[in-house]
Amino acid sequence: MNEASINAPAAKPEEETTFEYDPAYINSLRELYVMGRLWVASLVWSMGYCAIFAYRSPDTNEPVTIIWGVPGWVMWGIALPWIVSSVATIWFALFYIREDDADLLAAEASLEDCSRKSEGDVL
């Protein structure tokens, strides 16, 4: 190290800047948390229910419950979470997801129009 760098005054810390996340990012995180929890709940239910009720010891003489031609453990362990997840996804898509900022959408549309015009000039 040279003497100039040792004796140089310490640099002032820059002013703190506040950082704000984009609203579209906040919305996507909120949606991720909801759908992620639904996915984990479905996974835990399916794996737990099927692990408990699907495997029977050869010594068990209990008959397998049949519902609409499907074993009961398949109906309650696989079909039920599948149906619940489908209904929840439809509800989520129709009522929970928020549209992002209209100005952002308008800006994207104007950029798309500009790109179409510039492509027309080249041809």
Secondary structure, 3 states (H helix, E strand, C coil): CCHHHHHCCCCCCCCCCCCCCCHHHHHHHHHHHHHHHHHHHHHHHHHHHHHHHCCCCCCCCCCCCEECCEEHHHHHHHHHHHHHHHHHHHHHHHHHCCCCCHHHHHHHHHHHHHHHHHHHHHC
